[in-house]
Amino acid sequence: MTDIAGLLTGMIPPLMRRWAVPGVGVGVLTPDGSHRLGFGVTNVDHPLPVDEHTLFQIGSVSKTFVGTMLAAQADAGRLGLDDLVADHLPGAGLDRRITIRHLLTHSSGLFGDHLIINGPRLLADGADDSIATGVAHIAGLPLVFAPGTNYSYSNAGLIVAGRLLEVFTGRRYAELVRTEVLEPAGMRHTCTTADEAITHRVAAPHRSDAGPEVARTAGWQRGWQLPGWDVPGGGLVSSASDMLDYARYHLAGKTPAEPFVPQRERSGASERIGLIWRLDDVDGVRLAYHGGLTIGYCTQLCLVPEQGIGFVLLTNGTSGEQVNQEVRAALLRELVGITSEAPPAEPGDAPADAAGLAGSFDASFYRLELSPRPEGRAAVRIHRPTPRPGNYYLEPPSIEQVAWCGRDRLVITEPASERGTTIDVCRDDSGAISGLRLRDRLAPRVDG
């Protein structure tokens, strides 16, 4: 039997030092029991020990709560996942082709990052940040693709899904998630606002590239708390203990099974999406998981439903993802027997139309310009937009060179820090290259 506590205690502190992450909360659930631990401190300036009840922002793991509630409504026959969203939100100005299922599988075509890029401007002077207002800001924007025809991670889709729940039930989202999920799952400390969090032990966000240093700049939001419209897609605040109770709630079969049924491919037949949950089949084992990133926080929730195993990792540093990836790999190896989730992609032969890769692709926060080179390679230049008052842009990735590793896939070869990361190549009905999908987001071709 694996000594889980010993594994975590021996592994996590060195990773925290290596990646300058001050605090980690972790929970592991197996059929034999549970482990809930904390490491490090909440705040390098005003340190308190992180324990299993310390609160962290969980970012996009919040999206799974939306999927759980809408699946429950569908399971009870109150609505259908293929209902048109416009029928439930009349007058909202949303494309009439979009269904609830599209929202929950990131296939709606809604431009996902409008409220991040324009957040500082839209939130200025105490402006209304309700979910209804968020939908109003999204309505009428051009779709990135026709609903149901592609896949691109969309925060906007979850804002719409949260508003649909509010209108359908006649209740505020924060109240609904508390009564429908948090209380039944026994999540007593999880909350949505700074006013609630302040009465608990809270991990402060940190910049890992600064030593670490407390992150005092807000990003796109007004302060530490995310805008109200971001609560469905990223605004929950929780602890390792509460999130492990959430994992148990799912593994015990107290929620509908539909979220864990593959709905469409994300990137190849073994990487699919259910209702919000990412579903990967590795060595014959189905993994259901979701990650979360906000300014200074990184979260990972992973379930192995067929084996009754689940674990959660919460960190309060911008390099927390590196810690989470290594601990996740170790837990899957020791508990499930998965030695490698995916072999590193290697450069291969270029397809006959490789020259069609030349051009510019709009990735929202930056633009990619690709220039083919010999031996199936392509040079990449990243163009940042000119900063404008009231706008916010996430830091672009470092990409210098890519190579073909299949007809519809590229692999980053330079720099070394990104080597092995893959990029999907998307094509239009004629087979021409129409876009790239990097880190789950579609970057359409913009050079005509």
Steps between C-alpha positions, in 0.01 A plus 500: 500500500633841402598731786313799357581741782867403481503543122348848521713611795817390325411646163311827542737717712794462257270584208376808684858621547591422140203688353471777765148402606435596865200279580332178390178336614449139395235234545504138385206259508526123445271210592720454808449852636601862455800724561469878543821698545644847479855615427673835526341833583205713400701819448875562493453840666255389770549123518252255643533126438290364215271223623225290343243775566700791352307671221635549147340632184425190291453679166346300219437192712194710588364415154439139606239624749304657213515174308385307806197723554389510136544123470280460810230719345514290182503174697181610677336577165466872570700602193690335217869532427412556136257782583574824320654749741303784339174329602607521866653848469262682264613846406861441608625541143674162480531299179194276471705199394679467836381217727566429866721209396708738288562718806612204711732356234668825392351465153267805500733721295469780760819708521624390839729778621314824424432570868862437598649722229246777566453435871676811640292728276168323559554485877612862542323737738317225686311378192252216537677163482197271526472188288213661308723796414777264392261335253399844370868580431538171309178522297543601140871426476597309184533125554843345456337207317152365434356328810585133518762505224818538708643507851651800677513563873251775579462681831214693341303179449502435874378851576204431273446159664502661845243757390282227349497326840402826670211568263381140489493460880419859596792504746836674517790281390690526830190387691433221251850349510492506880170316538536266201866395532698647790263403779413151369872428451588624850714789374455727802775754431475548124380846395484752217589837655784667690251594774441129566863394459641758743366310802714196408869429448568611142807441283620822336602495130870519417721565200743209481744686274561756774634280769198439582329832562139579591310590181340834578387590148154376423513403134173560318286511815457788746684331785551155648141392435405410145207688340154365566463388140809278544358304795355216285815466292772568756392673819469232767735504799559167672735279702666162454258348750188642336617410151568144609142485628394622155701219341336249734157641410561414135671166560216387727254535212304784658516703179384413146736289290454715188792740573739204475363374166719609205322760287765593243874481433729770635822391334498144367287198585654448846448863611134591521266722694189406694276768647784734603728218623804407289500125441820317405541126447849395607612136509137392507416732792252789472617821669255785564665825596502878483753767585465857615719810465446847643757768578737327744306174542502163326267206573469144370209263571528147363265202534539135401129409522533128429745458790347739753814714503518878503745771595523877511799734501476871584796739477553872556778580254508577130723194447256276683416316179850348492458373857156362423617320185779316680286402798215392272736276304633344821152433639378345175812283489474382861121469532390405149812358334514759223866558424455765231179673398626576149835428333673819388411597144789476256549685170397300195436537130320811382176459304484591133331833577751607769555830318141590588613552858652835408299788636362677806270356766311702761534347849304782674779610735765491226549417132705212360687544171631175349761472224574149362861379508669190354452151644143557609581783740352847535630810672258676734483865594274622780348845454358665809220753454568865566392563861188713528351658813231278646629178343679204657704234320630173636867426443548311170688169493859476382496338156786534253476192279254220430513181296235279347428180695194388303271631229306715745744552784812702573747464785699785652874435460640830629545628765586204721256615769205440263645204310248219449189719532267426211286731286199375306463607137138574405368486145196636319263293286740519206787362708689830512667601827258737671633524854718367780390372839754570773429429866139419414433838335437540129708761318330563163700596194482878452713558191223427250 
